Amino acid sequence: MQKFNEVTRLPIPSGNEPERGQTEDSIGNGVHVLVVDDDTTSLRSVERILRARGFDVMTAADGASALDLVNSEMIDVMLLDLVMPGMSGLDVLRKTKLQKEQIQVVMMTAFGDVDAAVAAVKAGAYDFLTKPFQSPDALALSVSKAAEHSKLLCRARELERELEIHERYGDIIGSSVPMMEVYRMVESVAHSVSTVLLQGESGTGKELVARAIHNQGPRATKPFIPVNCSAIPETLVEAELFGHVRGAFTGAVESRKGMFETANGGTIMLDEIGDLPLQVQVKLLRALQDGEIKRVGSSESIKVDTRVVAATNVNLTEAMERGVFRQDLYYRLSVITIPLPPLRDRSEDIPLLAYHFLKKYAARSGRDITRLSLEAMRALRTHSWPGNVRELENAIERSVVLARGDAILPGDLPPSVVDTRAPSVPQNLLLDLPFNEAKKKAVEQFESSYVESMLKRAGGNVSEAARQAGMDRSNFRRVLRKYKHSH
């Protein structure tokens, strides 16, 4: 029978080594370990090794005593001897997993046969070590990794509970201070009839917030119609919104309702409202003021009871100054304004969002992927997310497809996420400017470099570049045009 002459590892995520600069004396800080072994000499030896490295160690000489401690004490990792009189190590392992699944169990044995290792894996063991140990450091590292795995599982359960709390808001995810303010505003405006203006960068979840406002209010059983104003050809916008009669224009072979009539009694979301042509803005203003529309080609007014939630990722004040957006329409739309924070301003929500998307796409693809490695999560937390939540969702969807095990590793993430180097900013020049102006120039430099790099990487294909950036094609083109015209 094959013997193990060194530490035998079970499949575990790579890259979970202690942080750089961490001393061996601190590797176990905050980690609670239970050592179970009927051999007193071995028990005390393992205890000394772990205590010297900062672990909080408890000991038990038999299975029954160990299970008592499992029920009464906080335990992250159990170091468990396989062969013991009375209750065997495998029996203790199985009962521990039934009682406290999050406890990670590292089996120890002086025999180390393959059959025992397989049985331990099937029963839920995290790692398998043979005596004598390869080295004290190998023992400590195995326990440290097991503890990190335990913390990941506990964090996943916390995220699961948080996600359940947020279910009433649909797919709006987040518990940060900025998002709590968004929730408060949604609750406040849902039962009113006032027009709402959502302001936020592309990918911040404006449609999700609009849906939440609709679903939380008395119109929830009526239609919710989202309209992307920038995606409709300028010559067709009016007909799409207000409908047309037969013969109104070439190709109008029959009369047709517009989006406002379709959403009657419910809510219409006008996304990218800043792209609405001026002549259509006039008719939209009338619809908001009088609750009436006219189909293209008709002189008959039609009463509609449609609530409007508008959204924009551009500065409408600047658009008014340029003469491309009506001031009277702006004031009518912005009765209530809800600013949506970019993801970089609420980075504490990234784990919750990542876990939400992981569950969504793992279930959709039938993959048994349940977590992200610490290094993958660290990369997500440090990325700047210019495409906001939409970019994060795309990154997780891609990672679920590429992941080989039950965890997403850094190599599964898009290169743009793992490589967080930002374009250099001439700090010496920015320091001579007021904060807001310096920030604006730094953001402009980043956006310019980012979209051009994405386009180059996609071989000039705008659609592919926008997909990789997690942006709508129309928004990507707008940013691209903005900086091409400025050069």
WOQUI-V668813 format. One record per residue. N is the residue number from 1. SS is DSSP state (2 for helix, 1 for strand, 0 for the rest). PSI is psi in degrees with one decimal (999 if undefined). OMEGA is omega in radians with two decimals (NA if undefined). Layout:
BEGIN
<<N/SS/PSI/OMEGA> <N/SS/PSI/OMEGA>>
END
This chain:
BEGIN
<<1/0/138.3/-3.09> <2/0/138.7/3.07> <3/0/153.0/3.07> <4/0/119.4/-3.14> <5/0/-1.4/3.13> <6/0/176.6/3.12> <7/0/126.2/-3.14> <8/1/118.4/-3.04> <9/0/141.1/2.87> <10/0/161.8/3.12> <11/0/120.1/3.11> <12/0/154.5/-3.13> <13/0/138.6/3.09> <14/0/159.0/3.01> <15/0/16.9/-3.14> <16/0/26.1/3.13> <17/0/160.2/3.12> <18/0/154.9/3.14> <19/0/150.4/3.06> <20/0/139.3/3.14> <21/0/-5.3/-3.13> <22/0/127.2/-3.13> <23/0/161.1/-3.13> <24/0/-24.5/3.14> <25/0/-18.0/-3.08> <26/0/-0.5/-3.03> <27/0/-27.8/-3.09> <28/0/9.3/-3.10> <29/0/125.4/3.09> <30/0/2.8/-3.12> <31/0/125.1/-3.12> <32/1/119.7/-3.05> <33/1/135.7/3.00> <34/1/120.2/3.11> <35/1/125.1/-3.10> <36/1/115.6/-3.11> <37/0/133.0/3.11> <38/0/-12.6/3.08> <39/0/107.4/-3.06> <40/2/-40.4/-3.13> <41/2/-46.9/3.12> <42/2/-41.4/-3.12> <43/2/-47.8/-3.11> <44/2/-34.0/3.13> <45/2/-46.4/3.12> <46/2/-40.1/3.13> <47/2/-44.1/-3.14> <48/2/-44.5/-3.13> <49/2/-45.7/-3.07> <50/2/-40.0/3.12> <51/2/-36.2/3.14> <52/2/-21.4/-3.12> <53/0/15.9/2.99> <54/0/2.6/3.13> <55/0/148.0/3.01> <56/1/111.3/-2.93> <57/1/132.0/2.92> <58/1/157.3/-3.12> <59/1/153.5/3.05> <60/1/140.8/-3.08> <61/0/-4.0/3.13> <62/0/168.8/-3.06> <63/2/-39.9/-3.11> <64/2/-44.2/3.11> <65/2/-38.6/3.14> <66/2/-44.2/-3.12> <67/2/-32.4/3.05> <68/2/-42.4/3.13> <69/2/-35.1/3.09> <70/2/-38.8/-3.10> <71/2/-22.0/-3.00> <72/2/-17.0/-3.03> <73/0/159.6/3.02> <74/0/121.7/-3.10> <75/0/129.2/3.06> <76/0/-43.5/-3.05> <77/1/138.8/3.02> <78/1/124.4/3.00> <79/1/113.6/-2.90> <80/1/124.8/3.09> <81/1/138.8/-3.06> <82/0/-42.3/-3.04> <83/0/110.3/3.10> <84/0/150.3/3.08> <85/0/153.1/-3.12> <86/0/-114.0/3.13> <87/0/121.9/-3.10> <88/0/164.4/3.11> <89/2/-39.0/3.14> <90/2/-38.0/3.10> <91/2/-43.3/3.11> <92/2/-41.4/3.12> <93/2/-50.1/-3.10> <94/2/-44.1/-3.12> <95/2/-35.8/3.09> <96/2/-43.4/-3.12> <97/2/-30.5/3.09> <98/2/-35.3/-3.08> <99/2/-44.7/-3.08> <100/0/84.5/-3.04> <101/0/-29.2/-3.07> <102/0/-16.8/3.10> <103/0/125.8/3.12> <104/1/128.4/-3.04> <105/1/125.1/3.05> <106/1/117.2/-3.10> <107/1/146.5/3.08> <108/1/139.8/3.06> <109/1/149.8/3.06> <110/0/-5.9/-3.06> <111/0/-44.0/2.97> <112/0/36.9/3.12> <113/0/156.9/-3.07> <114/2/-40.9/-3.12> <115/2/-41.3/3.13> <116/2/-38.9/3.13> <117/2/-43.6/3.14> <118/2/-42.9/3.13> <119/2/-39.4/-3.14> <120/2/-40.8/3.11> <121/2/-47.5/-3.13> <122/2/-32.2/-3.11> <123/2/-5.9/3.04> <124/0/13.2/3.11> <125/0/144.6/3.13> <126/0/-38.3/-3.09> <127/1/164.6/-3.07> <128/1/116.4/-3.10> <129/1/146.9/3.09> <130/1/146.6/3.09> <131/0/139.7/-0.05> <132/0/151.8/-3.10> <133/0/152.9/3.13> <134/0/-41.2/3.08> <135/0/159.4/3.06> <136/2/-37.2/3.14> <137/2/-37.1/3.11> <138/2/-40.2/3.09> <139/2/-48.8/-3.10> <140/2/-38.9/-3.13> <141/2/-39.7/3.12> <142/2/-43.4/3.12> <143/2/-40.2/3.14> <144/2/-43.8/3.12> <145/2/-39.1/3.11> <146/2/-38.9/3.13> <147/2/-40.8/3.11> <148/2/-38.5/3.11> <149/2/-40.8/3.10> <150/2/-42.8/3.14> <151/2/-36.5/3.09> <152/2/-43.1/3.13> <153/2/-42.2/3.11> <154/2/-41.7/3.12> <155/2/-38.0/3.11> <156/2/-39.5/3.12> <157/2/-38.6/3.09> <158/2/-43.8/3.13> <159/2/-37.4/3.10> <160/2/-44.2/3.13> <161/2/-39.9/3.12> <162/2/-39.3/3.14> <163/2/-37.6/3.12> <164/2/-37.5/3.13> <165/2/-34.3/-3.05> <166/2/2.0/-3.06> <167/2/-31.4/-3.08> <168/2/-16.4/3.13> <169/2/18.3/3.14> <170/0/-127.8/-3.09> <171/0/13.1/3.04> <172/0/115.6/-3.04> <173/0/135.1/3.06> <174/0/144.5/3.11> <175/0/13.7/3.13> <176/0/165.8/3.13> <177/2/-45.6/3.12> <178/2/-36.8/-3.12> <179/2/-31.7/3.08> <180/2/-34.1/3.08> <181/2/-37.4/3.08> <182/2/-46.0/3.12> <183/2/-42.3/-3.13> <184/2/-42.4/3.13> <185/2/-40.7/3.11> <186/2/-47.0/3.13> <187/2/-39.1/-3.06> <188/2/-38.9/-3.01> <189/2/-12.9/-3.01> <190/0/-35.2/-3.06> <191/0/5.6/3.08> <192/0/172.9/3.09> <193/0/2.9/-3.08> <194/0/150.6/3.04> <195/0/142.0/-3.12> <196/1/137.0/3.06> <197/1/120.5/3.10> <198/1/124.1/-3.14> <199/1/127.2/3.13> <200/0/160.2/3.14> <201/0/163.9/3.08> <202/0/133.9/3.09> <203/0/6.2/-3.12> <204/0/-2.7/3.05> <205/0/33.8/-3.09> <206/2/-39.9/3.13> <207/2/-36.1/3.12> <208/2/-40.9/3.12> <209/2/-40.9/3.10> <210/2/-42.6/3.11> <211/2/-40.5/3.14> <212/2/-41.9/3.09> <213/2/-44.0/3.13> <214/2/-48.1/-3.04> <215/2/-25.4/-3.13> <216/2/-10.7/-3.04> <217/0/-175.9/-3.09> <218/0/-10.2/3.14> <219/0/9.0/-3.00> <220/0/-31.6/-3.11> <221/0/-5.5/3.14> <222/0/172.9/-3.05> <223/0/146.0/2.93> <224/1/116.2/-3.05> <225/1/108.8/3.06> <226/1/135.9/3.14> <227/1/124.1/3.06> <228/1/101.9/-3.05> <229/2/-30.2/-3.10> <230/2/-14.9/-3.09> <231/2/-6.2/-3.12> <232/0/129.9/3.09> <233/0/141.4/-3.04> <234/0/-34.5/-3.10> <235/0/-13.7/-3.07> <236/0/-6.0/-3.04> <237/2/-48.3/-3.08> <238/2/-44.5/-3.13> <239/2/-36.7/3.13> <240/2/-41.7/-3.08> <241/2/-43.0/-2.97> <242/2/-4.7/3.13> <243/0/178.1/3.12> <244/1/162.1/3.07> <245/0/163.8/-3.14> <246/0/132.6/3.11> <247/0/5.6/-3.11> <248/0/-31.1/3.11> <249/0/169.1/-3.13> <250/0/126.3/3.14> <251/0/-9.8/3.12> <252/0/78.3/-3.04> <253/0/-13.1/3.09> <254/0/157.7/3.11> <255/0/150.7/-3.07> <256/1/139.3/3.06> <257/0/150.7/3.02> <258/0/-178.8/-3.09> <259/2/-35.1/-3.13> <260/2/-41.7/3.11> <261/2/-39.2/3.14> <262/2/-35.4/-3.11> <263/0/8.9/-3.07> <264/0/128.0/-3.09> <265/0/-14.8/-3.11> <266/0/-138.5/-3.05> <267/1/137.4/2.98> <268/1/131.1/3.08> <269/1/119.3/3.12> <270/1/94.5/-3.12> <271/1/148.9/-3.09> <272/0/49.0/-3.09> <273/2/-24.8/-3.14> <274/2/-15.8/3.13> <275/2/2.9/-3.11> <276/0/129.7/3.13> <277/0/149.3/-3.08> <278/2/-41.5/-3.10> <279/2/-28.4/3.09> <280/2/-30.6/3.11> <281/2/-37.2/3.13> <282/2/-45.3/-3.10> <283/2/-31.3/3.07> <284/2/-40.6/3.11> <285/2/-41.7/3.12> <286/2/-40.4/3.13> <287/2/-38.2/-3.14> <288/2/-38.4/-3.08> <289/2/-43.2/-3.00> <290/2/-11.6/-3.07> <291/0/29.6/-3.11> <292/1/147.8/3.05> <293/1/163.0/3.00> <294/1/129.8/3.06> <295/0/149.9/3.09> <296/1/128.7/3.13> <297/0/3.5/-3.11> <298/0/149.0/3.06> <299/0/0.4/-3.10> <300/0/130.4/3.09> <301/1/141.6/3.14> <302/1/125.8/3.11> <303/1/134.3/3.08> <304/0/142.6/3.05> <305/0/78.1/-3.06> <306/0/122.1/3.09> <307/1/139.7/-3.12> <308/1/127.1/2.93> <309/1/114.5/-3.13> <310/1/155.2/-3.14> <311/1/147.6/3.12> <312/1/149.5/3.02> <313/0/11.3/3.10> <314/0/162.6/3.13> <315/0/105.3/-3.09> <316/2/-26.0/3.08> <317/2/-44.0/3.09> <318/2/-37.1/3.12> <319/2/-37.1/3.08> <320/2/-41.1/-3.14> <321/2/-31.9/3.12> <322/0/-7.0/3.11> <323/0/17.4/-3.12> <324/0/0.4/3.07> <325/0/132.7/-3.05> <326/0/135.0/-3.14> <327/2/-41.7/-3.12> <328/2/-34.2/3.09> <329/2/-39.9/3.13> <330/2/-47.5/-3.11> <331/2/-31.0/3.09> <332/2/-37.1/-3.13> <333/2/-35.8/-2.98> <334/0/34.9/3.06> <335/0/-44.9/3.04> <336/1/123.6/3.14> <337/1/130.8/3.09> <338/1/109.6/3.07> <339/1/133.5/3.12> <340/0/124.4/-3.06> <341/0/141.3/3.02> <342/0/158.0/-3.07> <343/2/-31.9/-3.13> <344/2/-19.9/3.12> <345/2/1.3/3.08> <346/0/52.3/-3.05> <347/2/-21.5/3.12> <348/2/-14.8/3.10> <349/2/-9.3/-3.05> <350/2/-46.0/3.12> <351/2/-42.1/-3.13> <352/2/-44.6/3.10> <353/2/-44.3/-3.12> <354/2/-42.9/3.14> <355/2/-39.2/3.10> <356/2/-47.7/-3.14> <357/2/-33.2/3.09> <358/2/-47.8/3.11> <359/2/-44.0/-3.08> <360/2/-50.0/-3.04> <361/2/-25.5/3.03> <362/2/-42.5/3.11> <363/2/-41.0/-3.10> <364/2/-35.8/-3.09> <365/2/-1.7/3.14> <366/0/23.6/-3.13> <367/0/141.6/3.12> <368/0/65.6/3.12> <369/0/121.9/-2.97> <370/0/-8.4/-3.03> <371/1/171.3/3.02> <372/1/140.8/3.09> <373/0/161.8/-3.13> <374/2/-39.2/-3.12> <375/2/-37.3/3.09> <376/2/-43.1/3.12> <377/2/-36.8/3.12> <378/2/-40.6/3.11> <379/2/-39.8/3.12> <380/2/-39.2/-3.09> <381/2/-27.6/-3.07> <382/2/-11.0/3.13> <383/0/149.0/-3.07> <384/0/-17.1/3.09> <385/0/63.2/3.08> <386/0/-25.6/3.10> <387/0/4.7/3.05> <388/2/-145.8/-3.01> <389/2/-34.2/3.13> <390/2/-39.4/3.11> <391/2/-41.3/3.11> <392/2/-42.8/3.13> <393/2/-44.8/3.12> <394/2/-38.4/-3.14> <395/2/-41.8/3.13> <396/2/-39.6/3.11> <397/2/-45.6/3.10> <398/2/-43.1/-3.08> <399/2/-36.8/3.11> <400/2/-38.3/3.12> <401/2/-39.4/-3.02> <402/2/-20.8/-3.06> <403/0/140.6/-3.11> <404/0/-25.7/-3.13> <405/0/-151.9/-3.13> <406/0/6.0/-3.13> <407/1/148.6/3.03> <408/1/126.3/-3.13> <409/0/165.2/-3.13> <410/2/-37.1/-3.13> <411/2/-16.8/3.12> <412/2/-17.1/-3.10> <413/0/156.6/3.08> <414/0/144.3/3.12> <415/2/-34.7/-3.12> <416/2/-23.0/3.13> <417/2/-41.4/-3.11> <418/2/-40.2/3.10> <419/0/99.5/-3.03> <420/0/13.9/3.13> <421/0/124.6/-3.14> <422/0/155.0/3.10> <423/0/144.0/-3.12> <424/0/141.3/3.13> <425/0/131.7/-3.13> <426/0/83.3/-3.05> <427/2/-35.0/-3.11> <428/2/-29.9/3.10> <429/2/-38.4/-3.10> <430/2/-30.8/-3.09> <431/0/-15.9/3.12> <432/0/-2.4/-3.07> <433/0/158.3/2.99> <434/0/155.7/-3.02> <435/2/-52.7/-3.07> <436/2/-39.5/3.14> <437/2/-39.3/3.11> <438/2/-42.5/3.13> <439/2/-42.4/-3.14> <440/2/-43.4/-3.13> <441/2/-39.0/3.13> <442/2/-41.8/3.12> <443/2/-41.8/3.13> <444/2/-41.3/3.14> <445/2/-41.5/3.13> <446/2/-48.6/-3.11> <447/2/-44.5/-3.12> <448/2/-49.1/-3.13> <449/2/-39.0/-3.07> <450/2/-52.2/-3.07> <451/2/-36.2/3.12> <452/2/-39.1/3.11> <453/2/-42.3/3.12> <454/2/-42.5/-3.14> <455/2/-40.1/3.12> <456/2/-43.1/-3.12> <457/2/-29.4/-3.14> <458/0/10.6/3.10> <459/0/28.8/3.13> <460/0/-0.3/-3.13> <461/0/108.3/-3.06> <462/2/-42.7/-3.12> <463/2/-43.9/-3.14> <464/2/-40.5/3.12> <465/2/-42.1/3.12> <466/2/-40.2/3.12> <467/2/-45.4/-3.14> <468/2/-31.3/-3.14> <469/2/-9.6/-3.10> <470/0/32.4/-3.10> <471/0/154.5/2.97> <472/0/146.4/-3.14> <473/2/-41.4/-3.11> <474/2/-37.9/3.12> <475/2/-39.4/3.12> <476/2/-44.5/3.14> <477/2/-37.4/-3.12> <478/2/-45.7/3.13> <479/2/-40.6/3.14> <480/2/-46.0/3.13> <481/2/-38.5/-3.11> <482/2/-44.3/-3.07> <483/2/-24.7/3.04> <484/2/-38.3/-3.13> <485/2/-23.4/-3.08> <486/2/-9.4/-3.12> <487/0/999/NA>>
END
